[in-house]
Amino acid sequence: MTVLDTEPRLKAQVAPRAAMPEHRRPWWRAIWRHKALYLMALPGIAYFIVFKYVPMTGLVIAFQDYSPFRGIFGSPWVGFEHFIRFFSEPTFMMLLVNTLTVSLLLLIFAFPIPIILALMLNEVRTKLFQRSVQTVIYLPHFMSWVIVVSLFYVMFTTDGGSVNSLLQSWGFDSIGFLTDPAWLRPMYVVQEIWKSAGWGTIVYLAAMTAVDLQLYEAAELDGAGRWLQTWHITLPAIRPTIIVMFILMIGDFLELGFEHMYLLLNSLNREVGEIFDTYVYTAGIQNGQFSYAAAVGMFKGLVGLILVVGANKLAKKLGEEGVY
């Protein structure tokens, strides 16, 4: 046997083994390999487990006639009785219409505002001015809804409010912004935009930093102005981010939040402002109907889940990445 004949065999003996495919490796090896990433994600994982998943076990009371004295294991089962009661009451249609109306208004008016603000800030060339504007529009995010609603109350109340005082000085009648049912939803949307629009620009500004600057330079050489560059370069580049944020907002379509609307409600505008979140508080906490309130909350959560899954599948069919 010659040296030439043995050389391939030696190479075969010393050649390293092919790496095991990623999907065939044990799960604990994958975790150990990326242990640094899992350690960084551990606080977030713990938060969702403790405050999101563990409380879901309490949804079992939606199928019981729950009593705090008997507990979960001692309360009798009633099946879908609370769901049937909820769907058959006239209150259901009122809650559904109010919640969907406010959610649609937020989707139409509040969702595009952070995108528009981010596009405008991206065009500012003076960094000092850009950062100053960003700081100003971020500040409302750190205020509680109690402070936000109180500020609007001071400005729009009919009893010495600055806006109504200005209207009266111009010869107009005062407007009941806080008591007139017709003004409740516009006030809600305006307050939501004022508080969260600035903070929402962070995601879109971060997405814009990934856009290749050479694309702008090439477009400028072709004679494209700032508007055409924004329309044909910036917006297509951040489209996946916009779609992800849209899907997440669709998931919260019935999840408007309790605190904000509850602070705006009063006896005069409750008919157009009562939503699922405030109704759960009224039925569950104030009236002690824990099982009934759990059934309402479970219905709301299931609808949100269906909307997220449906919107994500639709986004993938249209060629986008989606959330998962």
N, C-alpha and C positions, 0 to 999 in steps of 0.2 A: 504494500500500500504506500503510495507516494505522499509527500507532504501536501500536495495540492488536494488529494482526496480527503485528508483528515481535517483540513482547514474549515470546511463548512460545518463539520460536526462539532469542532471546538467552538465555533461561533454560535451554533445552536445551543450548546451547553451553557455558555456564559451569557447568552442573551436574556435580558430581563423578562419576567412574565408579564403578559398583558394585564393592564389594570382592570379590576373588576368594574363592570358598568355601575354607574351611580344608582340606578334603580334596584340593583341586586344587593347592594350593601346593606348590612343591618342598620336599623334606624338609630341605634345608640352610637354607632360609629360616625354617622352623619352629624349627630348632635355634638359629639366630641370634636370632630374636625372643625366645626363652626362654633365652638364654645364661646368665643368672644362675642359673636353676634347674638347668641342666645342669652348671654349674661346681660347685655345691654337691653334686650327686649324683655327681660324678666320682670321689671317693675310694671310695664304695660300689660304683660300677660297676667300678672297677679291682680292688677286692678280689674281687668275684665272678668277674671274668674270670681273674685270676691264680690264685686258690685254689679255684675251683669248676669253671670251664669248661675251662681248659687241662689240669688233671689228668684230665679225662674222656677225653682222647686215649689215656691209658694203659689204658682198658678193652679195647683191642684185644688185650691179652695174655690175656684170658679165652677167646679162640678160638685160642690158640697154646700150644705146649709151651714156655713162655718160659724162657730161660736168661739170667742177667745177663751171661754172657760173650759170648753171641751177639748180644744186644740184640733190640730189637723187629723190626728188618728181617731179622735172620738166624735167628730162631726159626721152627721149622716150624709150619704151621697144622694144627689138629686139629678145627676146627669146633665142634660142640656137645658134645664128649666130656666136658668138665669139668661141664657142666650135667647131663648124663645121669648121670654118676657121683654128683653131689650129690643129685639127686632119688631115686636108687635106694638110697642108703645109709640105714641105720636112724637115723643121726644127724640127718637132715633133719627127721623127725617130732618128735624131742626138741627140736631148736632151735625149730621152728615153734610147738610147744605152749608152751614156756617163754616165748618172746618175746610171743606173743599173750596169754598169761595175765598177764604183768607189764604189758603195754600196756593191757589191759582194766581192771586194778586201778588204774592211773594215771588212766584215763579216768573211772572211777566215783568215785574218792576224791580224787585230786589236782586234777582239772580244776575242780570246783565250789568248792574252798577259796578261791582268789583272789577269786572273785565274792562269796562270803559275807563275806570280810574287807573287801572294798571297800564293800559295802553297810553293814556295821557302822561302818566308819570314816566313811562319809558321814553317818551319823546323829549323830556326835559334834559337839557345838556348841562345846566348849572347844578352840580352835585349838592351844594349847600342848600339851595332852594328846594331841590327834590327831597332831601332828607328832612327839611323843616316841614314840608307839606305832609310827608309820610307820618311824622311824629304827631302832627295835629289830627290827622284823620284816624290814627290808631288809638288815640286816647279814649274815645267813647267805649271801646271794647272792654276796658278795664273797669268801667262803672257798672254797678249792679242795676238791675231793672228798677229797683225802688228809686234810685237816684235819677235815672233817666225819666221815668214817669213823673216824678216830682218836679223836675225841671220843666217838662211840658205842661204840667198842671199850673205852675206859677205863670207861665207865659200865656196859656190859652184859657184860663178860668174867666168866667164872666164877672167875678167879684174882684176887680182890680187887676186883671191880667193885662200884660203889656200889649198883646195883640188886639184884644178887644178895646182897650183904651185908645189905641191908635185908630181903630175903625170908627169909634165914636167921635174922635177928634176930626175925622174926615166927613162926618155926617151920616155914617152908616149905623145900622142897628148891630148890637152885639150878637155874636154867634155862639151857640152852646156846643163848642167843640167836644166837650167832655161828657155831655149828657144827651146830645142828639144822636139817635141810632145811626143816622146816615153818615156821621163823621167818625164812627168808631173804627171801621176798617181802614179808611185812609190814615187815621192817626196811628194805627197799629203798624201799617206798612212803612210810614215815614220814620217812625221810631226804630223799626227794625233796620232800615237802611242806614240811618244815622249812627246806630250803634255798631253794626257789623260789617258795613261795606268796606271801611278802611282796612280792617283786619283781614278781610277776604282777599285783598289785593296781594298779600304776601305770596300765596300759592302761584298766582299768575305771573308776578314779577320774577319769582324763582324759575318758572318755566321759560320765561323770555331770555334769561341769562344763558340758556343752552342753545340759543339760535346762533348759527354761524354768521359772523360779521361779514364774511366774504360775500354772502348772499346780498346783503344791503349794498355793498360796494359795487357788485355786478349790476344790480338793479339801477343804481344811481348812474352808472356809465351808460346804461340803456335809456336814460332819460326819465326814469320813474321817480315821481315825487314822494313825499313822506306818506301821503294817503295811500298811494298805490303800493308802497313798500309794506305798509301796515296790513293792507287787505290781502296781498298775495304772498307775504312772507311771514309776518308775525302771527297773524290769526291762524293760518294752517299749521304753524309750528306748535302753537299751544292748544290746538284742537283736541288732542287726546286728554289733556288736563281738563279742558272745559267739559268734555263728555263724562269723565270720572266724577267731577264735582256735580254735574247734572244728575247722574245716577244716584249719588249719595243724597242729593236733595229730594229726589223722587222717593227714596226710602223713608224720608221724614215727612212725607206728604200729609199724613194725619198726626204727626208729632210736632205740633206747633209750640209746645212748651206751656207749662202751667202758670209760671210766675208772671210773665208779661201780660197775658190776657186777663188774668185774675185781678191785677192791679188796675186795669182799665174798666172792669165791669162795675156796673151799678144797677139799681133797680129799673132805670129807664132804658138802658141799652142791652140788657141781658138777653133779650129775645134774639138779637143779631150777633151777640158776642159769645154766647155759651158754646164751647167746643168740647171735644172728647176729654181733654186734659182737665179742664175745670169741672166737668161733670163727674169725672172719676173722684176728684177731691170732695165734691159736694155729697155724692152718694156714699163714698166709702168712709171718709173721715168725719164729716159733719153729721151724717145720718146713720152711720154705723152699719151700712150694708156692704160688708167686706166682700162677700162672695159675688154679689152683683157688680161691684166696682171692678173686681178682678176679671170678670167675664168681659166687661167693656174694654178694659186694658188689653186683654188677650186678643180680642177682635181687632183692635187697632194695631197691635204688633204683627198679627198674621197678615193684615192688609199691607203693611209696610214691607214685610218679607216678600210677598208676592210681587209687589211693585219693583223692588230691587232686582229680583231674579228676572222678571220680564224685561225691564229696561236694560239689564246687562246682556241678555240674549239678543235683544234687538240691536244693541250697539255692536255686538260681534257679527251679526248677520250683515251689518252695514260696513264691515271691514275695520272696525275699531277694536282696541284692545279690551276695553271694559274694565271692571273692577277686579275680577278674578277669572 
